[in-house]
Amino acid sequence: MPKLSETSSTGRHLNVSALDVSELVHRYGENEALKSVSFRVDMGTSFALLGPNGSGKTTLFRIASTLLRPTSGTVRVCGEDVQASANRVRRNLGVMFQSPALDSRLTVKENLHHHGRLYGISGHNLSTRIAELLHLIHVDDRANALVGTLSGGLQRRVELAKALLPAPTVLLLDEPCTGIDPSARRDVWKHLQMLRRTKGTTIVVNTHLMEEASECDVVGILHKGRLVACGSPALLTANLGDDIIFVSSQNLEVLASRIKARFDTHVDIVENRLRLQQPRAHEFIPGLVEAFPGEIDAITFGKPTLEDVFMHHTGQALH
């Protein structure tokens, strides 16, 4: 285990990664869900693992949260190996699963109360924490309601409160805002970033939502079990370089073929539009329109986004 030689004023260990994944492999029978994945998450930062369902995100999440043993490779949380030191790892974690983990026969407050007691929190401290979190997730008025009577979105908010309750060093959040409306999602992320800034909490989130990933310091793109890109959102988009052009037309397949032949460039069909990558798009577009008069209904261009980065590295759209 790495030497923990120094501790910050917030009690977080310095010189040790919050999450260190090295050559991680996991197989379900013949299916290789994770293929030699490696990355590190620094203490006090936010990290998004971005990818569609089936990319391996949840498998990695289950290994990091000590629920699943990997086929090979290592995962450390705050310097502790998740296999050799599972109990110590769990003391550092707050976990929000993608699958429901609430007791529908208990009230919202009772669910949080019992979860807090499992972490050794009690008395006034526990009551205060529960009140703060219920206010944060906007369910103050449903504190005494049975969880089974809540909508899916409200239940998701209570799941998040459970993860935050023990004030963990590392928060593992698996699709945290599924079923939550955009306004509540903004409130949740505002609070998460506040925790990161003021408490040094490390946030690791699995997501398929670009807006969630863009909130994080670092984004890792996971595709079919491989980490195909990793860096800050600004760096990932800057590395792409080219402008992105979208073209609307009545006959996309025919126009795509003709553009490829005329300009020797790659063309994708995405969400009923043609998509091209070109340097200095404002200079390329006039020639494109002139080459195909009457065949282009609309054309737009802009700088790359994380969606474009995902397409560049995987050859397909995220959604």
C-alpha positions as CSV (number, residue, x, y, z in Angstrom):
1,M,0.0,0.0,0.0
2,P,1.3,3.5,-0.8
3,K,2.7,5.5,2.1
4,L,0.3,8.1,3.4
5,S,2.8,10.7,4.4
6,E,0.8,13.8,4.6
7,T,-2.8,14.8,5.4
8,S,-4.6,17.9,4.3
9,S,-6.6,20.3,6.6
10,T,-9.8,18.6,5.4
11,G,-8.5,15.2,6.5
12,R,-8.0,14.0,3.0
13,H,-4.8,12.1,2.3
14,L,-2.3,13.9,0.0
15,N,-0.1,12.2,-2.6
16,V,-2.6,9.3,-3.0
17,S,-5.1,9.1,-5.8
18,A,-8.8,9.0,-4.8
19,L,-9.3,6.2,-7.4
20,D,-6.5,4.4,-9.2
21,V,-7.5,1.8,-11.8
22,S,-4.7,-0.2,-13.4
23,E,-5.0,-2.7,-16.2
24,L,-8.5,-3.7,-15.2
25,V,-10.1,-6.6,-16.9
26,H,-13.4,-8.3,-16.2
27,R,-15.1,-11.1,-18.1
28,Y,-18.6,-12.5,-17.8
29,G,-18.0,-15.9,-19.4
30,E,-16.8,-15.2,-22.9
31,N,-17.9,-11.6,-22.8
32,E,-15.0,-9.2,-21.9
33,A,-16.8,-6.3,-20.3
34,L,-13.6,-4.4,-19.4
35,K,-10.4,-4.6,-21.5
36,S,-7.3,-3.4,-19.7
37,V,-8.7,-0.1,-18.4
38,S,-6.3,2.3,-16.6
39,F,-6.9,5.8,-15.2
40,R,-6.4,7.8,-12.1
41,V,-8.6,10.3,-10.3
42,D,-6.9,12.9,-8.1
43,M,-8.2,13.8,-4.7
44,G,-10.7,16.6,-4.7
45,T,-11.5,16.4,-8.4
46,S,-14.6,15.4,-10.4
47,F,-14.3,12.6,-13.0
48,A,-17.0,11.4,-15.4
49,L,-16.9,8.0,-17.1
50,L,-18.9,8.7,-20.2
51,G,-20.4,6.0,-22.4
52,P,-23.7,4.3,-23.4
53,N,-25.3,1.3,-21.7
54,G,-23.2,-1.8,-22.2
55,S,-19.9,0.1,-22.4
56,G,-18.6,-1.4,-19.1
57,K,-19.3,1.6,-16.8
58,T,-21.4,-0.2,-14.3
59,T,-19.1,-3.2,-14.1
60,L,-16.2,-0.9,-13.3
61,F,-18.4,0.9,-10.7
62,R,-19.3,-2.4,-9.0
63,I,-15.6,-3.4,-8.8
64,A,-14.6,0.0,-7.4
65,S,-17.4,-0.2,-4.7
66,T,-16.1,-3.7,-3.6
67,L,-19.2,-5.6,-4.9
68,L,-17.5,-7.5,-7.7
69,R,-14.0,-9.1,-8.0
70,P,-12.2,-8.3,-11.2
71,T,-10.8,-10.9,-13.5
72,S,-7.4,-9.2,-13.3
73,G,-5.9,-5.8,-12.7
74,T,-6.2,-3.6,-9.6
75,V,-8.4,-0.9,-8.2
76,R,-7.4,1.3,-5.2
77,V,-9.6,3.8,-3.4
78,C,-7.6,6.3,-1.3
79,G,-4.6,4.0,-1.6
80,E,-6.5,0.9,-0.4
81,D,-6.9,-2.1,-2.6
82,V,-10.6,-2.9,-3.1
83,Q,-10.1,-6.6,-2.8
84,A,-7.5,-6.8,0.0
85,S,-9.0,-4.0,2.1
86,A,-12.7,-3.9,1.2
87,N,-13.9,-2.8,4.7
88,R,-11.5,0.2,4.8
89,V,-12.4,1.1,1.2
90,R,-16.1,1.2,2.2
91,R,-15.4,3.7,5.0
92,N,-14.2,6.2,2.4
93,L,-17.1,5.7,0.0
94,G,-20.6,7.1,-0.6
95,V,-22.3,5.1,-3.3
96,M,-25.4,5.7,-5.4
97,F,-26.3,2.7,-7.5
98,Q,-28.2,2.7,-10.8
99,S,-30.6,0.1,-9.4
100,P,-33.0,1.2,-6.6
101,A,-31.6,0.6,-3.1
102,L,-34.4,2.0,-0.9
103,D,-36.9,0.2,1.3
104,S,-40.3,1.2,-0.1
105,R,-42.0,0.2,3.1
106,L,-40.1,2.9,5.1
107,T,-40.5,6.6,5.0
108,V,-37.9,8.9,3.4
109,K,-36.6,9.9,6.8
110,E,-36.5,6.3,8.1
111,N,-34.5,5.2,5.1
112,L,-31.9,7.9,5.7
113,H,-31.9,7.3,9.5
114,H,-31.1,3.6,9.1
115,H,-28.5,4.3,6.5
116,G,-26.8,6.8,8.8
117,R,-26.8,4.4,11.7
118,L,-24.9,1.9,9.5
119,Y,-22.2,4.5,9.1
120,G,-22.1,5.1,12.9
121,I,-23.9,8.5,12.7
122,S,-26.6,9.1,15.3
123,G,-28.3,11.7,17.5
124,H,-28.4,15.4,16.7
125,N,-25.7,15.0,14.0
126,L,-27.7,12.5,12.1
127,S,-30.9,14.5,12.4
128,T,-29.1,17.7,11.2
129,R,-27.6,15.8,8.2
130,I,-30.9,14.4,7.2
131,A,-32.7,17.8,7.4
132,E,-29.9,19.4,5.3
133,L,-30.1,16.8,2.6
134,L,-33.9,16.7,2.4
135,H,-33.7,20.5,1.8
136,L,-31.1,20.0,-0.8
137,I,-33.0,17.5,-2.8
138,H,-36.3,19.4,-2.4
139,V,-38.3,16.7,-0.6
140,D,-38.7,18.4,2.8
141,D,-42.4,18.1,2.5
142,R,-42.2,14.3,1.8
143,A,-39.9,13.4,4.7
144,N,-42.6,11.3,6.4
145,A,-44.0,9.8,3.2
146,L,-43.5,6.1,2.4
147,V,-40.8,5.8,-0.3
148,G,-43.1,3.4,-2.2
149,T,-45.6,6.3,-2.7
150,L,-43.0,8.6,-4.4
151,S,-42.5,9.0,-8.1
152,G,-39.4,7.5,-9.7
153,G,-37.7,11.0,-9.9
154,L,-38.3,11.7,-6.2
155,Q,-37.0,8.3,-5.2
156,R,-33.8,9.0,-7.2
157,R,-33.3,12.2,-5.2
158,V,-33.5,10.2,-2.0
159,E,-30.9,7.7,-3.4
160,L,-28.6,10.6,-3.8
161,A,-29.2,11.8,-0.3
162,K,-28.2,8.4,1.0
163,A,-24.9,8.6,-0.9
164,L,-24.2,12.0,0.6
165,L,-25.2,11.2,4.1
166,P,-21.9,9.9,5.5
167,A,-19.9,12.9,4.0
168,P,-17.6,10.5,2.1
169,T,-14.1,11.1,0.8
170,V,-15.1,9.7,-2.6
171,L,-18.6,9.7,-4.1
172,L,-19.4,7.0,-6.6
173,L,-22.5,8.0,-8.6
174,D,-24.0,5.6,-11.2
175,E,-26.3,7.7,-13.5
176,P,-27.2,9.9,-10.6
177,C,-29.7,12.2,-12.4
178,T,-31.7,9.6,-14.2
179,G,-35.4,10.6,-13.9
180,I,-34.6,14.0,-12.4
181,D,-35.9,17.1,-14.1
182,P,-33.3,19.6,-15.5
183,S,-33.9,22.2,-12.7
184,A,-33.3,19.6,-9.9
185,R,-30.3,18.3,-11.9
186,R,-28.7,21.7,-11.8
187,D,-29.3,22.0,-8.1
188,V,-27.7,18.6,-7.5
189,W,-24.6,19.5,-9.5
190,K,-24.3,22.8,-7.8
191,H,-24.2,21.1,-4.5
192,L,-21.8,18.4,-5.7
193,Q,-19.4,21.0,-6.9
194,M,-19.7,22.9,-3.7
195,L,-18.7,19.7,-1.8
196,R,-15.7,19.3,-4.1
197,R,-14.6,22.9,-3.5
198,T,-15.2,23.2,0.3
199,K,-14.8,19.7,1.6
200,G,-12.4,18.2,-0.9
201,T,-14.9,15.5,-1.9
202,T,-13.9,13.5,-4.9
203,I,-16.8,12.9,-7.3
204,V,-16.7,9.9,-9.7
205,V,-19.8,9.7,-11.9
206,N,-21.0,7.2,-14.5
207,T,-23.1,8.9,-17.1
208,H,-24.4,8.9,-20.6
209,L,-25.4,12.6,-20.4
210,M,-23.1,15.1,-22.0
211,E,-24.2,17.9,-19.8
212,E,-23.2,15.9,-16.7
213,A,-19.8,14.9,-18.1
214,S,-19.1,18.5,-19.1
215,E,-19.5,19.6,-15.4
216,C,-16.5,17.4,-14.5
217,D,-12.7,18.2,-14.4
218,V,-11.8,15.1,-16.3
219,V,-13.8,12.9,-18.7
220,G,-13.0,9.3,-19.6
221,I,-14.8,7.9,-22.6
222,L,-15.5,4.2,-22.3
223,H,-16.5,2.3,-25.4
224,K,-17.1,-1.5,-25.6
225,G,-15.0,-2.0,-22.5
226,R,-12.0,0.2,-23.6
227,L,-11.0,3.6,-22.4
228,V,-10.6,5.4,-25.7
229,A,-10.0,8.9,-24.5
230,C,-9.3,10.7,-21.2
231,G,-8.8,14.4,-20.4
232,S,-10.5,17.6,-19.5
233,P,-13.5,18.5,-21.6
234,A,-11.6,21.5,-23.0
235,L,-8.6,19.4,-23.9
236,L,-10.6,16.7,-25.5
237,T,-12.5,19.1,-27.7
238,A,-9.4,21.2,-28.5
239,N,-7.5,18.0,-29.6
240,L,-10.2,17.3,-32.2
241,G,-9.3,20.5,-33.9
242,D,-11.6,20.6,-36.9
243,D,-14.9,22.5,-37.0
244,I,-18.1,20.4,-37.1
245,I,-20.5,20.9,-40.0
246,F,-24.1,19.7,-40.1
247,V,-26.1,19.6,-43.4
248,S,-29.8,19.0,-43.8
249,S,-31.1,17.5,-47.1
250,Q,-34.0,15.6,-48.5
251,N,-31.8,12.7,-49.7
252,L,-29.1,12.3,-47.1
253,E,-27.6,9.0,-48.4
254,V,-27.2,10.2,-52.0
255,L,-25.8,13.6,-50.9
256,A,-23.4,11.9,-48.4
257,S,-22.0,9.7,-51.2
258,R,-21.6,12.7,-53.6
259,I,-19.8,14.8,-50.9
260,K,-17.4,12.0,-50.2
261,A,-16.6,11.6,-53.9
262,R,-16.2,15.3,-54.6
263,F,-14.2,16.4,-51.5
264,D,-12.6,13.1,-50.4
265,T,-13.9,13.6,-46.9
266,H,-15.6,11.4,-44.4
267,V,-19.4,12.0,-43.9
268,D,-21.7,10.5,-41.2
269,I,-25.4,10.5,-41.0
270,V,-26.4,11.5,-37.5
271,E,-29.9,12.3,-36.3
272,N,-31.2,12.9,-39.9
273,R,-28.4,15.3,-40.8
274,L,-25.0,14.9,-42.5
275,R,-22.0,15.5,-40.2
276,L,-18.5,16.5,-41.5
277,Q,-15.3,17.5,-39.8
278,Q,-13.4,20.3,-41.6
279,P,-10.7,22.8,-40.6
280,R,-11.8,26.4,-41.2
281,A,-15.4,25.4,-41.9
282,H,-16.4,29.0,-42.9
283,E,-14.1,28.7,-45.9
284,F,-15.2,25.1,-46.8
285,I,-19.0,25.8,-46.7
286,P,-19.3,28.2,-49.7
287,G,-17.7,25.6,-52.0
288,L,-19.9,22.8,-50.6
289,V,-23.1,24.8,-51.3
290,E,-21.9,25.8,-54.7
291,A,-21.1,22.2,-55.6
292,F,-24.6,21.0,-54.8
293,P,-27.1,23.8,-55.6
294,G,-30.6,23.0,-54.6
295,E,-29.7,19.8,-52.7
296,I,-28.8,21.4,-49.3
297,D,-31.8,22.6,-47.2
298,A,-29.8,24.0,-44.3
299,I,-26.2,24.1,-43.1
300,T,-24.7,25.0,-39.7
301,F,-21.2,24.7,-38.2
302,G,-19.5,25.2,-34.8
303,K,-16.7,24.1,-32.5
304,P,-16.5,20.5,-31.4
305,T,-18.4,19.3,-28.3
306,L,-18.0,16.1,-26.2
307,E,-20.5,14.5,-28.5
308,D,-18.2,15.1,-31.4
309,V,-15.2,13.8,-29.4
310,F,-17.2,10.6,-28.6
311,M,-18.0,10.1,-32.3
312,H,-14.4,10.8,-33.3
313,H,-13.1,8.0,-31.1
314,T,-15.9,5.5,-31.4
315,G,-17.3,6.1,-34.9
316,Q,-20.9,6.4,-33.6
317,A,-23.1,8.8,-31.7
318,L,-23.5,8.4,-28.0
319,H,-27.3,8.3,-28.2
